[in-house]
């Protein structure tokens, strides 16, 4: 029974060491991902006005073409 307890204690120690190692590796990666996400959000936000402007221009052209086609219909 003592051998079993010793083995369980050993395995618990290995698991705790593994968990500590994983956390040490994952934390910096998560920080880097958060930083990159923030940069991506900023880039998309800066592009939004330009994209909306182009979309608005295309909508106006489509409306004008629809009006021309309506005039051509008998």
C-alpha positions in Angstrom: 0.0 0.0 0.0 2.9 2.3 0.8 4.4 1.7 -2.6 1.1 2.6 -4.3 0.9 5.8 -2.2 4.4 6.6 -3.2 3.7 6.0 -6.9 0.6 8.2 -6.7 2.6 11.0 -5.0 5.3 10.7 -7.7 2.7 10.8 -10.5 1.0 13.8 -8.8 4.4 15.6 -8.7 5.0 14.9 -12.4 1.6 16.2 -13.3 2.1 19.4 -11.3 5.5 19.9 -12.9 4.0 19.3 -16.3 1.2 21.8 -15.6 3.6 24.4 -14.4 5.7 24.0 -17.6 2.7 24.2 -19.9 1.4 27.3 -18.1 4.9 28.9 -18.5 4.8 28.2 -22.2 1.2 29.1 -22.9 1.1 32.4 -21.0 3.6 34.2 -23.3 1.8 32.8 -26.4 -1.5 34.0 -25.1 -0.1 37.5 -24.5 1.3 37.6 -28.0 -2.0 36.5 -29.5 -3.8 39.2 -27.6 -1.4 41.8 -28.9 -1.8 40.6 -32.5 -5.6 40.5 -32.1 -5.5 44.1 -30.9 -3.4 45.1 -33.9 -5.7 43.3 -36.3 -8.8 45.0 -34.8 -7.1 48.4 -35.2 -6.2 47.6 -38.9 -9.7 46.5 -39.7 -11.2 49.6 -38.0 -8.9 51.8 -40.0 -10.1 50.2 -43.2 -13.8 50.4 -42.5 -14.4 54.0 -43.6 -12.6 53.3 -46.9 -14.6 50.1 -47.5 -17.8 51.8 -46.6 -17.0 54.7 -49.0 -16.3 52.2 -51.9 -19.5 50.3 -51.0 -21.5 53.5 -51.1 -20.1 54.4 -54.5 -20.9 51.0 -55.9 -24.4 51.2 -54.6 -25.0 54.5 -56.3 -23.7 53.1 -59.6 -26.0 50.1 -59.3 -28.9 52.3 -58.6 -28.1 54.5 -61.6 -27.8 51.4 -63.8 -31.1 50.1 -62.5 -32.7 53.4 -63.4 -31.3 53.3 -66.9 -32.6 49.7 -67.4 -36.0 50.7 -66.1 -36.1 53.5 -68.8 -35.2 50.9 -71.5 -38.0 48.5 -70.6 -41.1 48.8 -72.8 
